[in-house]
Amino acid sequence: MVCVHGIIVEVQLSPDERKPFMWPTYVANLRARLERPVSLLVVTGDEATARWAARPIDLSGANRFTPLVLGPSGVPEVTDDSRARQDPELAVLSAMAHGRSADTGKAVRIAVAAQQASLGLDEDRSRLYFDLVLASLSEAARQELRNMDPAKYEYQSEFARRYVAQGRVEGKAEGQFEGRAALVVRQLTLRFGPLGNDVQARISAASIEDLDAIGERLLTAQSLREALGLR
């Protein structure tokens, strides 16, 4: 694949007066490496930050650098699972733009749709997108995500139905515990990368209730230790 144009994506949650000095260097460095045109796209969570980021940067003389800026008003609100699966990148961008919306319930629906769409991708993109979604949520949205009714989430979410069905198939072949443990290992590996022997041993020694708890924490955990319930 030949690169014809490089794009740097910067998530900016609030104004930071150091960034106008740093952004031009991001572009210049990547442009020198690729020997191709490069643009900077700043994604913001509110319109005030978008207006701040869109200001031209004076590089001295007649030189100006102006980032491309995408604020909430320029990004659709993707809450539908099927639409999110059709365009996972748009779903993740929607979560980045609207994750701090004052409408917490809507922010959570957008985040869940983006997470579901992300889990259907290759491992590297899935992990990256999952992290971007969580990092873009307000604390209130994260808390609501943690407090979601697992039973309702299971029946309303295509993601949950698919993985519950997968767990049932594995359970028939390997036994209920073995199938559940294997599913948790795959989910943790997809989210955080290869697991150490100590983590796999911990999962093997866990109860069905422990495995269910890990699966629930995985929805909002930002580290492997958090997903495992370790302090």
N, C-alpha and C positions, 0 to 999 in steps of 0.2 A: 504494500500500500504506500503510495506517495503522498506525503503531506503537502498540501497546497496553501493552507492557511492555518495558523495556530491560534487557539483561543485559550486564554487563561480565565478561569472562573473564580471570582472572589466573593465570598459570602460576607456581607457587611451588615451587622445587626444594629450598629449605631455609629454616629460620626466619630472619626478618629483622625485628629489633625496630623498624625505622622504618615498616614496612608498616601496623601498626595505626593509625598517625597519618595515613597517606596514603589508605587504603582508603575511609574515610567521605567524603573530599573527592572521590574519583572518582565515587561514587554521587551526591553532592549536585550536582556540576557537570553530570553528564549528566541528572539529574532536572530541573534548571532549564532545560536546553536543550530537552529533549523535552516537558516538562510532562506527564510520565507516570511511573508507578511504575518504579523501577530496582532491580535486585538485583546483587550481586557474587557471582560464582562463582569460588572458588579451587580450581584443580586442582593436586594435589600428587603427587609421585612416590614418597612413602613415608608410612606410617601415622603416624609420629612427627610429621612436618610437618603432616599433616592434623589431628591432635589440637591442635597449636599454633595453627593457623589458625582452628580452630573456637571458640576462646575468645571470649566476649563482650568487646567493646571499650567501656570506660567513657568516655562523652562528657561526663561531669559531671552532677550532679543525678541524676534518675531515668532519664536517657537512656542506652540501650545500643544498640550496633550489632553484629550478629552476621552474618558472611558465610555464604553457602552454601559448603560444602566437599565436594569430591569426591576421595577418596583411591583408591589402587589397588584396594582391596577392593570398591569400589562400581562399578568399570568392568570389563566383560567383556574377556577377552583375544581379540581378533579376529585370527586367523592365516589364516583361509580367504579366498581371493581373491574368491569369489562373494559371500560375506557382506559383505566390505568394499565391494564395488561397489554393493551394495544400500543400504548406509548409510555413505557416505564420512565423514560427520562423526563417527559412532561409531568408525570405524576410526582416524581421526586422534586422537580422544580416548583410544582404547586405547593408541596409541603414546605419547601424552603421559603417561599414567598408568603404563605398564609399560616405557618405554624404558630405564629404569635398573635393571631387574630383575637380580637376581644370576644368573638364567638368561639369559646373553647370547644364546644361540641363539634362545630364545623371543622376546627383545626384538627381534632382527633380523627374525624372521619377521613379527612384528606390524608393524614399520616398513615392510618391503617391501610388505605387503598394503595399508597405508595410502597409501604412495607410488603404488602402481598405481591405487588408487581415486581418488586426487587428480588424476592425469593425465587422467582422463576428464571433468573439470569445466571450467568456464569459466576463462579465463586468470588472473583475479585470485584466485579461490578456490584454484586449483591451486597458484599460487606461494605463497600464504599458508600453505596446509596443508603443502606440501612443507617450508617453513622451520620450521614448528612441529614436524614430525616429527623433523627433523635436530637441532633445538635440544634435544629431549627425550631424545636417546640418550646413554647413557654413552659414555665414550671407548672402552671395550672393545667396545661394540656398534658404534660407528662403524668401528673398526678391522676388525672381522669383516665388516662390510658392504663395506669396501674390498677385503678379501681373498677375497670370494666368487668361486667359479669361474664366469667369464662363460658358459662353455658350459652348465654345469648350470643357471645362472640363466635362460639363454635358453630351454631346453626345459621347465623347470618353471613358468615364469612366464607367465601369460596376457598380461601387459604386454609382455614381450619377444617372445613369439610374434606379437602383433599388430603391433608396430613392425618386427620383422624381415620379416614378410610385406609390410608397407607398403613397406619399403625395396626388397624384391625387385620389387614391381610398378613402383615408380618407376625401378628399375634397368633394367627392360625398356624403359620409355618414353624414358628420358633417358640411359641408360648407367650402368654400375655406380658410377662415381665421382660423377656428378651426383646420382644418387638418394641416395647415402649423405650427400653434403654437404648436400643439401636437408633431409634428415631431421635432421641435427645442428643446422642452423640453426633449424629449428622447435622442437626440444627445448630449445635454449639460450634461444630467445625466450620459450617458455612458462615456463621456469624463472626467467629474469632480466630479461625485458622486451626491448624493441626493441634490436637490435644496431647498433653503429656501423659505418661503412664500413670502418674498419681491421680490425675483427673479422671481417667478412664476407670481406674480402680475405685475411685469414690462413687462414680455412677453405678458400677457393678454392685457395690455394696448398698446402694440406696433402695428405699422402699418405693412402691408404686406412688404413694402420696408425695414422697420427695421428688420423684421424677416429674410429677404433675406440677409441683411448685416451681421447679426449674423451668419448665416449659412456659409458665405464666410470667416468671421474672424475665425471661428471654425477650419478651415483647418490649421492655423498656430499659433493660440493663445496658450500661455503657462499658462494662468490662466483664471478663470471664468470671472474676471473683464475685462480682455482683450477681451474675446469673446463677452462680452456684450457692448464693446465700452466705458468702464468707465476708466477714468484717475486715 
